[in-house]
Amino acid sequence: MRAENAESARRAAQRAEAQRINPPSPPRPATRAGPLCPVCGSPMAARLAKKGRRKGQHFWGCTRYPRCRGTKPMGGR
């Protein structure tokens, strides 16, 4: 039992030392490259239609898909 506790303490000390030497980087701020979704207000991402009558055409799609299905044509039309 003592050996297990000593091993746990040693590993915890190693993790703490690693955090001190290499602290985690701060989260990057979100960048907004496209418009906002007209349905939910989230950022939109450039997408490519893979099937259907608009196959091969680019459009803006909500980044919350499939929870939100908001889309916009490219060019802001």
C-alpha positions in Angstrom: 0.0 0.0 0.0 2.8 2.4 0.8 4.5 1.7 -2.5 1.3 2.6 -4.3 1.0 5.9 -2.5 4.6 6.7 -3.1 4.2 6.0 -6.8 1.1 8.1 -7.0 2.9 11.0 -5.3 5.9 10.6 -7.6 3.6 10.7 -10.7 1.7 13.8 -9.4 5.1 15.6 -8.8 6.1 14.8 -12.4 2.9 16.1 -13.8 3.2 19.3 -11.7 6.8 19.8 -12.9 5.7 19.3 -16.5 3.0 21.9 -16.1 5.5 24.3 -14.6 8.0 23.8 -17.5 5.4 23.6 -20.3 2.3 25.5 -19.2 -0.8 24.9 -21.4 -1.2 27.5 -24.1 -4.2 29.8 -23.7 -7.2 29.1 -26.0 -7.1 30.9 -29.3 -9.8 33.4 -30.0 -12.4 32.4 -32.5 -12.0 33.9 -35.9 -15.0 34.7 -38.0 -14.2 34.2 -41.7 -17.8 34.1 -42.9 -21.2 35.6 -42.2 -23.4 34.7 -39.2 -26.1 32.2 -39.5 -29.5 33.7 -40.2 -31.2 31.1 -38.0 -29.1 30.8 -34.8 -26.4 33.6 -35.1 -23.5 31.2 -35.1 -20.5 31.6 -37.5 -20.9 30.0 -40.9 -18.3 27.9 -42.8 -17.7 27.6 -46.5 -19.2 24.3 -47.8 -19.4 22.5 -51.1 -22.7 20.9 -52.2 -21.9 17.2 -52.9 -25.2 16.1 -54.3 -28.6 17.4 -55.5 -29.3 20.0 -58.1 -26.7 22.4 -56.7 -23.9 19.8 -56.8 -20.5 21.4 -57.1 -21.7 24.9 -55.9 -20.2 26.6 -52.9 -22.4 27.9 -50.1 -22.3 29.0 -46.5 -23.4 26.4 -43.9 -23.9 26.8 -40.2 -21.1 25.4 -38.0 -23.7 24.0 -35.7 -25.0 21.5 -38.3 -26.9 19.2 -37.9 -28.5 21.0 -34.9 -29.0 24.1 -37.1 -29.5 23.8 -40.8 -29.1 27.4 -41.7 -27.5 28.1 -45.1 -26.7 31.1 -47.4 -25.5 31.2 -51.0 -21.9 32.4 -51.5 -21.6 36.1 -52.4 -24.2 37.2 -49.8 -27.2 37.0 -52.2 
